[in-house]
């Protein structure tokens, strides 16, 4: 079972690298969104520094939505999903593996790009560690909750847009606690307060690791009938 | 003797449901009209204005029941979705589908009346307060559910995805609620259902509870009407498909 999971993740990573359109595009979208917001808000550096965590988190969230549509759709279209469903792995594990590779190809590159964009937004240096830490803890939740939306809309026309609409309400706790941790650092609160936000964020991520694959597998089963 | 689950099965039969609901709709509708009329009379004429809020307190008699119903309807939707998913009861699926727009309407009503009350009381139409934000997100979840239903043409194919979404939402609504609560709060805490008894004067509790019962009855009447329409719509669909097949 371990080898099958590893093979599935390796396949998704190879596809993301060779077929393109995955992580690279999400990072590009991340960059563009942050720039557009900065241009829209104006070049006031102190204002930008204040709202930088919020901008970065919202842009991160939108960028990870962008790639959700293809999470299961390509595999359903070319029949891979049927073969996977007939294979030894339960659909829950397949959904979890695919959500994990989505995080590796989207969440992780965005996480790496975030500090650079933080510099563009005049983010104070002492806020970088908590912000990056909150993104590292929170981005898996985006992929695993996103898998639910992707699975439910896999056989639907214009599924990508619908998946975004379904998923965004469930992203709200991630956004609140993720921005919360960085905001506490900006306002100079003691580390304990920040840890509270990070712990809540971790709890949301852990819950999404359980709910996501189960619900996504139920959605996939409906689509495979 | 029938077992409990067999009895439940009997109600899952659409024909039996149509017969029973057909008999129930008219008397329930009359009862709703009477309770609502009494509640509105109490709320608009027979209750005193608040010493602090003045006449605007009357908005509360619509606002609070709508807000309760927005959560209650979601619970109805989630339970029927669970039953539809596990036991494949067609009526449970119809119930979940029929309840969603009613719940969305109550949520919308709660948001609008809250906004109308907030302008004179808080001095703003909208604040990004915990309660307001989580109700707004509940409204989005309702809309997402309806959008998912609307994009899948075959009602039977929509059953499982829609049920999964409703159940995930049911797990997530408390999470969203508490995350938002922790974030920012201006809205007052609950004042009717409390461990130490209601903090609302009884002259205001009477119209509030009457209207709450009226709203709940109204929900059930609308639910039955919409469920009947949905059952008929599915029959028409099945018949026209059969005719198209020749």
Interface residues (C-beta under 8 A of the other chain):
Chain A: X148 X152 X153 X155 X156 X157 X158 X162 X165 X166 X168 X169 X170 X172 X173 X176 X177 X180 X200 X204 X207 X211 X215 X218 X219 X221 X222 X223 X225
Chain B: X85 X133 X137 X140 X141 X143 X144 X147 X148 X151 X152 X157 X159 X160 X161 X164 X165 X167 X168 X169 X171 X172 X175 X176 X179 X180 X182 X183
